[in-house]
């Protein structure tokens, strides 16, 4: 009976150690990458959509931002650096209204840090209400 209890304790300790080391490290690294770059829709200026890049660059590394359409054609690209990078992008609605845009942020080594797809859709809702008057 004494041997069974010690094996159970060893097994429980090994199980706790396994879960503690395997789940915390990868999740922590993924959160750090997700917070590094973000593309958001800000609104419209002069009836054209504005997209904002926010890049948290603690090490002052150089990054490349490229914007492509559905066919992979590069619409815009630039090299950015600094500690807290904020850029606004606006594209001609007549030329790119039917395209989905893809923003890709990559480092000097060519590794993609983040990629975001921006798609626009229009919804028309017709609502009919019938109410009893009397």
C-alpha positions in Angstrom: 0.0 0.0 0.0 2.9 2.3 0.8 4.3 1.9 -2.7 1.0 2.7 -4.4 0.7 6.1 -2.5 4.2 7.1 -3.5 3.7 6.2 -7.1 0.5 8.2 -7.1 2.2 11.3 -5.6 5.0 11.0 -8.2 2.5 10.7 -11.0 0.5 13.7 -9.7 3.6 15.8 -9.4 4.7 14.9 -12.9 1.3 15.7 -14.3 1.2 19.1 -12.6 4.7 19.9 -13.9 3.8 18.8 -17.4 0.7 21.1 -17.5 2.5 24.0 -15.9 5.3 24.0 -18.4 3.5 23.1 -21.6 0.6 25.6 -21.5 2.1 28.8 -20.1 5.1 29.3 -22.4 3.4 29.1 -25.9 0.4 31.1 -24.8 2.6 33.9 -23.4 4.6 34.1 -26.6 1.5 34.2 -28.8 0.0 37.1 -26.7 3.2 39.1 -27.2 3.1 38.7 -31.0 -0.6 39.7 -31.2 0.0 42.9 -29.3 2.9 44.0 -31.5 0.9 45.2 -34.6 -2.8 46.0 -35.2 -4.8 47.4 -38.1 -8.1 49.1 -37.3 -10.8 50.9 -39.2 -10.9 54.5 -37.9 -13.8 55.9 -40.0 -14.2 57.9 -43.2 -12.6 61.2 -44.2 -14.0 62.8 -47.4 -16.1 59.7 -47.9 -12.9 57.5 -48.1 -12.2 54.8 -45.4 -9.2 55.3 -43.1 -7.2 52.4 -41.7 -4.8 52.8 -38.8 -1.6 50.8 -38.2 -0.5 50.7 -34.5 2.9 49.1 -34.1 4.5 48.6 -30.7 8.2 48.5 -31.5 10.1 48.3 -28.2 13.5 47.5 -29.9 13.3 50.2 -32.6 13.4 47.6 -35.3 12.8 48.3 -39.0 9.5 46.9 -40.4 8.0 46.8 -43.8 4.3 47.5 -44.4 2.7 46.4 -47.6 -0.9 46.6 -48.8 -2.0 44.2 -51.6 -5.3 43.6 -53.4 -7.1 40.2 -54.1 -4.8 39.5 -57.0 -1.6 40.0 -55.0 -0.8 43.4 -56.6 1.1 45.7 -54.3 -0.9 48.9 -53.9 1.4 50.5 -51.3 4.5 49.6 -49.3 6.8 51.5 -46.9 9.6 51.0 -44.4 8.8 52.1 -40.9 10.8 52.4 -37.7 10.5 54.0 -34.3 9.2 53.0 -30.9 5.5 53.6 -31.1 4.5 53.7 -34.8 1.0 55.0 -35.8 0.2 55.4 -39.5 -3.1 56.2 -41.2 -3.8 54.8 -44.7 -6.5 55.9 -47.1 -7.1 54.5 -50.6 -9.2 55.7 -53.5 -12.6 54.1 -53.2 -13.3 54.1 -56.9 -10.2 52.0 -57.6 -10.4 49.6 -54.7 -14.0 49.5 -53.7 -14.5 45.9 -55.0 -11.2 44.6 -53.6 -10.3 43.1 -50.3 -7.1 44.7 -49.0 -4.4 42.8 -47.1 -2.0 44.6 -44.8 1.2 42.7 -44.1 3.7 43.8 -41.5 7.1 42.0 -41.8 10.6 42.4 -40.3 14.0 42.8 -42.0 14.4 39.0 -42.2 11.1 38.7 -44.1 9.2 37.1 -41.3 5.6 38.1 -41.2 4.8 39.7 -37.9 1.1 40.3 -38.6 -1.3 40.1 -41.6 -4.8 41.6 -41.7 -7.4 41.4 -44.4 -9.8 44.3 -44.8 -13.1 43.6 -46.6 -16.0 45.9 -47.2 -19.6 44.8 -47.4 -22.9 46.6 -47.7 -26.1 45.5 -46.2 -29.5 46.7 -47.1 -32.3 45.9 -44.6 -36.0 46.4 -45.5 -38.2 46.0 -42.4 -41.9 45.8 -42.6 -44.0 46.1 -39.5 -47.7 45.3 -39.2 -49.5 46.6 -36.1 -53.0 46.3 -34.9 -54.7 49.7 -34.6 -58.0 48.8 -32.9 
